[in-house]
């Protein structure tokens, strides 16, 4: 038989063992002492809780249900060995992170309402309005998933992917409208998206960024700066896209003045081959920006800020979703947007028939605001943070994609499915686009911006919006009617 211990001896040994081992606690414990790996330990006795402070560390600040519904960094059960627990937990984790990505996702309540209105064939105003509101949060979710993928691809390639999927909403709506023969809506949507990015988004970035960063640390008035090479290259490309719309309009005017009966065929032929050229030039631009001359597009240091200070402020954000999860969100949201776009486009004719709004205003102002809502917010936030290169990439980069990639691609798609989609926009639309490109070129060519320049761009956008709002619903449709004849 071994040596037996008295109860008092057992208690003494128990106390000493507890004090010797201690329990791992939070680093800010007041009565603790430093241990290995930077952890802090606190002394314990027989009056301490049986599980020490481990429970308070894991669940004290964030309870179980709080983790399930509100923790964006994880969900209980995602690492469970039981597949029937792990799979639902991971699906819910992706859905939860996506839903909590933005406050604007509260508008997802309009998604089922939009479906009900469309399938129930409610009035045109209700169908258009509810599906219009449903696309706004879906565009935000699409933008979030795109950013999650872009963070893994590096700054330049990630920015390109972000801009590409940022235009996905307008592309989906335009494809649906093109198949339905709503060519004037497609043309106005493309032009409206360009003007929205060039004037509204860029103007808001200059305005808000200029106000929040009006003075440097010494109290002197200052301007925000961005890569001048980016501004010069992108403005040249926008001038080229402006010329691609002016030339068809000029040719149509000449042929119409001479009484040529084949002017519609000439415009279609010109548009088809011009679109091919624009697509080739866009590919060359990508090669130029991503390979041969990528240093021209590198961010410049902000005025009054040293390289060390910029490095300290930059805190790389880790993606919350895996690549496959983000891709699954992209696919699901794209399908939902296509359904809502279909309902919205089908209601346009009945809505215009009321005489209260024109197709051109719907395409030029309303649809771009829906599609670019998330991008608008992102660009303004980074401009306030004095990251103007990123803001410029969102605004002007998206405009270039619409002008040199999306619009020519829609012309080619129309050619394939028998819809007379051309680069001959209505004269007033073409002039508005050309003037906007000219004003933006003068504004950004020096590589600096301030709040006054932002106010000027916003003012021009409002003038154009009021002009299209004031125009009669059928006043700008004569060109398309002539081409169809």
N, C-alpha and C positions, 0 to 999 in steps of 0.2 A: 504494500500500500504506500502511496506517495505521501509526501508531507502535506498536511491539511493546514489551511489558512483560516484564521479567525475572521469574522465579519468585518471587524474594524480594519484588519490588514487588507482585506479585499477592497474596501472603500478607499483606503489610502493609495493602493496601486492603481485603481480606476481613475482617481483624480490626477495622479501624476502622469498617467498615459495620455489622458485628454489634453493636459497642458502641454505635454511634449509634442504631440502630433499637431494640434491646432486644426483649424478649418479654413479653407480658401474663401476669401470674401472679396468684396468690391475694392478697387484700388484706393478709394477715398475713405476707408475705415479709419476712424480717429484713434482707436486703441490698438491698431495693428502694427506689425513690423514687416519689413521687406523680406521676401523670400526669393527663391530661384525663379528665373524667367520673368522678373519684374512684378510678380504677384505679391499681394499683401496678405499676411496671415494675422489672425487675431487669437488671443488666448481664450480657452474655454474651460469651463468647470462643469460639475455635475448638474448645475442649474441651467445650463445652456440647452437649447432645443436639440432634440435627438439628431436631426439632419443639419444642424448648424445653420449657416447662411446660404447654403447651396440653393434652397428653394427660393429665397428672396432674390438671389442673383438671376435665376432663370425666369421666374414667373412673377416676382414681386412687382417689378416695374411694368410688366406687360403680362396680364393674365392669359389663360388658355384661349378664351373666346376672343379676346383682343387680338391675339396672334392669328386666330382663324380668319377674322374679318378685316382687320385694319393694318396688319404688319406687312409692309411691301417687300421685306427681305426674306420671308419664308413662311411656310405653313406647316403645322404639326402633321406628321404622317408622310411627308414627301420622301423620306428615306427609310420608310418601313419595309421590312423584308416581305411582308404580305402584299402581293400584287393588287388584291382587292381593296387595300387601304391606300397603297402608294399611287395607283393610277388616278382615282378620283381626287386625291389630295393634290396631285400635280396639275390636273386639269383646273381645279378650283384656284390653285395658286396663280396660274397664268391668267385666268379670268379676273381674279382679284387685283393683281398688279396692273392689268390693263384698265380696269374700271377706276382705280385710284390714281391713274396717271394725270388726270386733269379734272378741275371742277366743272368744266364744260360738259363732261360726260353725264351730268344730271339730265341733260336733254335727250339721253337715250330713251327716256320715257316716250318720246315721239316716234320711236321705231315701230312698236306694235300699233300705235295709232295710225301711222302712215300706211301700214299694211291693211288695216281695217278699212280706212277711207278709200284706198285704191281698189280693194276687192269688193267693197260694198258700193262702189260707183257713187260716192257722195258728190256734192257739187264741186265744180272745177276749182273754186276758190279754196275750199277745204282740202281737196286732194293735193293741190299745188302747195299750199301753206304747210300742211302737216308733213309732207314728204320733204319739203324744203328744210324744215326744222330738224327732221330726222337725219339728213345728210350731214349737217354741221358737226354733231358729235362723232359720227362715223369717220368724217375727215380727220378729226382730232385723233381718234384711235389709230387710223391709218398712218398719220404722221408719227405717233409714238412708236409704233412697231417698226417703222422705217428707221427712226433714229436708233432704236436698239440694234438693228442690223448694221447701220452705218458706223456705230462706235467701234465695231470690230474690224473695219476695213481701212482705217487710217483717215487722216483729215481730208485729203484731196479726193480720193475715191469715195469715201463716205459722204462727202458733200455732194458729189455727183449723184450717188444713189438717193440721197435725201431729196435733192431737187427733182429727180425723175419720178419718184413715187409721190412727191408733193403735188405733181400735176396729174395724178391718177384720177382724181375725182372729175376734173374737167374733161379728161380723155374719155372716161366711161360715159358721162352725160352726153358728150359730143358724138360718140359712136352710136349710142341709142337714138339720138336725134337725127343723125345722118341716115340711119336705116329707116326712120320714119319719114324721111323726105323733108325734114325741117332744116334746110340748108342755111336759111338766114339766121336761125338760132345758133347753128354751129359756127358760122362766120363771126357773129357777134360775140359768142362765147370765147373764141380764140383771141379776138382783138381785145375783148374786155379783160381777159386774163393777163395779157401783156400790159395793158394800161394799168390794171390793178397793181401789178408788181412794180412797174416803173414809177408810177405816180403816188398811189395810195400807200403801199408798203414802204417804198423808199422814202417818201415824204414823211411818214410817221416815224421812221427810224431816224432821219435827220432832225426832225422836230424834237422828239423825246430825248434822243441821245444828246442833242445840242443843249437842251435845257438842263438835263441832269449832270452834264459834264461841261458846263459853261465856263468854269474857271479852274485853273490849275491849283497846285498846293500853295502857291504864293499869292493867290487871289487875283491873278491876271487873267484877262479874257483869253480864251483859247478855242481852237477848232479841233474836231475829231479828224483823224487821218486814216487812210486805208491804202492798200497797194495801188500805186498809180498805173502799173502795167495792167492790172486787172481791169481798171476803169477804161483805159484806152482801147484794149482789145475787145472788150464786151461792147463798148459804144460803137466801134467800127462794125461789129457783127449786127448790131441793131440797126445801124444805118443801111447795111446791105439788105436786111429783111424789109425795111421800109421801102427801099427801091424795088423789091420784088412785088410789092403791092401797087406802087405808083405806075410801073411800066404797064401792067395789064389794064389799069384804069385809063392811062393815056392812049393805049392802042384801041381800046373800046370806043373812046371818044372820037378818035380819028375815023375809024370804020363807020361809026354811027353817023358822023357828019357827012361822009361820002355816000351814004345810003347803001353800004355793003350788006347783002342779005346773009352772008356767011360769017358774020362777026361772032356769033355764038360758038361755032366750031373753031374759029381762030383763037378765041379766048381759052377754050378748053385745052387745045393743043399747047398753047403757051404755058398754061398753068401746070399741065402734066410734066413737061420737060423742065420747067423751072423748079418744080418740086424735087425732081431727081437731083438737080444741081445743088439745091439747098441741103438735101440730105448728105450728099458727098462733102459739102463744105462743113457740115456739122461734125462729120467723122474726122475731118482734118483738124477741126478745132479741138476735139477731144485728144487727138494725138499730140497736138501742139501743147495743150495745157497739162496733160498727164505724163508726157514723156520728154519731148525735146526742149521745151521752154518752161518747165514747171516752176523754176525759180522766180519767174516773173509774177507768179500768183501766190508767192509766199507772203504771209502777213508782215506788215511793217510795225515797228515799235511805236506805241502811242506817244504823243508829245508829252514831255515832262515825266516820263516813266522809264526807269532803267530796266535793263534786261533781267537783273536779279529780282526786281520787284514784280515783273511780269511772271517770272517762273514761280515765285512764291504764291501769287494769286491764282495761278492755274492749278486747279485740283481736278485731275482726270476723273470723270464719272464712270463707274463700272456699270455695264449693262445689267439690267434686272431680269431680262428674259434670255434664254438660250436661242441660238440661231434657228433651230427647228420650231421652237415655240413662237418666235416672232414671225416666221414665215407662215405658220398656221393661222395666226391672227390676221396677217395680210390677206391671205386667201379668203378667209371667212368674211372679213369686212368688205373686200372687193365684191363678193357675191351679193351681200346685203345692199351695197350702194347701187349695184346694177338694177336690182328690183325697184328701189326707190326712185332711181333715175327714170326708169321705164314709166312708172306711174306719173311722175312729175311732167315728163315730156308729153305724155298722152293728154294731159289736162291743159296744155299751153293754148291750143287753138280755141277751146271753149273759154279760157280766161281772156284771151285777146279779143274774142267776139263781144265781150262786155263793153269794150271801148275804153276801159280805165287804164290800160297799160299796153305797151307795144312789145312785139317780139324782140325788137332790137334792145330795148331797155332790159328785158328779162335776160337776154344773152350777154349784154355788155356789162351790166351792173350786178344783177342778182346772182346768177350762176357763179361768176368768179368770186364773189364774196363768200358763198357757201364753200366752194372748193379750196379757197386759200385762207380760210379762217384760222386754222391752226398755224399755218406758215406766218400769217400776219403777227400773231401773238409772239411766236418764237423770235422773229426778226426784231421786233420792238424790244423784247427782253434783252437780247444780246447787245443791241445798240445802247441801251441804258447802261449796260455793264462795260461799255466802251470797247466792244469787240466789233468794230465796224467792218472788218474784212469778212467775218461770218455773215453779218447782216447784208452786205453787198452780194455775197454769194447766194443767199436765199432770194433776194429781190431780183437782181439783174440776171443771175444764173437761171432762174425759172423762166424769165422772159425770153432768154435766148433759146431755151429748150422748146417753148411754145412756138416761137417764130421759125426756128430752123429744123425742128424735129416733128413736133406734134401736128402743126398745121399742114406741112407737106405730106405727112403720113396720112392724114385724113383726106387730102386731095387724091392720093394714090388709092386709098380705100374706096372712095367714091367712084373712081375710075373702074375699080374691080367689080363693084356691085351695081353699076349703072346709074349712079346719082351724080348730077352735074355740079359737083363741088369744085370751085375754082379759086384762084387767088385774086379774082376781080371782086373786091369788096365795094360797097356803095361809096360814092365819091366823098361824102361827108365823113364816113368812117376812116377812109384812107387819109384824108387831110388831118383828122384828129390824131391819127397814129404818127404821121410824119412830124407834126408840130411837137408832139410829146417826146419823140426820140431826139429832136433837135434841142429842146429845153433840157432834157436829162443829160445830153452830151456836154452842153455848156456848163452844167452844174457840177458834174463829177470829174471833168478832165484834169483838174488840178490836184486830185487825190485828197481833198479836204472837204469837210461839210460843217454846217452850223444850222441852228434852228430856223433862221430866216429862209435859207434854201429849202428846208423841209416844208415850211409854210407855203412857199411858192409852188412847189410840186402838188401839195394838197389842194391849193386853190385852183390849179389847172384841172385837176381831176374832178372837182366839184362843178366847175364850169361845163366840162364835157358831159357829166352825168345829168345836169339840169337841161342841157341841150337835147339829149336823147329822151328825157322825161317829157319835155315840152313838144316833141315832134309827134304828129299824128301816127296812129298805129300802122297805116299803110303807106306812109309817105316815103319810106326808105326801101320799099320792096320792089320798086319798078325794075331795077337792074336784074334781079333774079328772075322775075317774070319774063323779061326779054330773053334771057338765056334759055329758060325752059321752053319758050316758044321755038 
